[in-house]
Amino acid sequence: MTYQIDQMKLVFWKKMFVNDNTILYSLSHLIRDRFAAVASKYGTLSLAQSVSNIKQVVWISFITNIRF
């Protein structure tokens, strides 16, 4: 569940960062450090990466951390 919540946060923040709305764009710059903190759990993610790439990195991290 944590992976899904982190993925939703990262995708939301990414979409805010590229939004045309001035207010959302400004807010996204204020929370850039939060994006970096959550993204650091999954390796080197940046706002320059696509949404599909962010989802893939989180999914791979989830798969590799499953304990059977």
ZIMODA-V97432 format. One record per residue. N is the residue number from 1. RES is the residue in one small letter. SS is DSSP state (hx for helix, st for strand, lp for the rest). PHI is phi as a letter, one per 40 degrees, with the letter a starting at -180 (* if undefined). Layout:
BEGIN
N/RES/SS/PHI + N/RES/SS/PHI
END
This chain:
BEGIN
1/m/lp/* + 2/t/hx/c + 3/y/hx/c + 4/q/hx/c + 5/i/hx/c + 6/d/hx/c + 7/q/hx/c + 8/m/hx/c + 9/k/hx/c + 10/l/hx/c + 11/v/hx/c + 12/f/hx/c + 13/w/hx/c + 14/k/hx/c + 15/k/hx/c + 16/m/hx/c + 17/f/hx/c + 18/v/lp/b + 19/n/lp/c + 20/d/lp/c + 21/n/lp/c + 22/t/hx/c + 23/i/hx/c + 24/l/hx/c + 25/y/hx/c + 26/s/hx/c + 27/l/hx/c + 28/s/hx/c + 29/h/hx/c + 30/l/hx/c + 31/i/lp/b + 32/r/hx/d + 33/d/hx/c + 34/r/hx/c + 35/f/hx/d + 36/a/hx/c + 37/a/hx/c + 38/v/hx/c + 39/a/hx/c + 40/s/hx/c + 41/k/hx/c + 42/y/hx/b + 43/g/lp/h + 44/t/lp/c + 45/l/lp/b + 46/s/lp/b + 47/l/lp/c + 48/a/lp/c + 49/q/lp/c + 50/s/lp/c + 51/v/hx/c + 52/s/hx/c + 53/n/hx/c + 54/i/hx/c + 55/k/hx/c + 56/q/hx/c + 57/v/hx/c + 58/v/hx/c + 59/w/hx/c + 60/i/hx/c + 61/s/hx/c + 62/f/hx/c + 63/i/hx/c + 64/t/hx/c + 65/n/lp/b + 66/i/lp/c + 67/r/lp/b + 68/f/lp/c
END
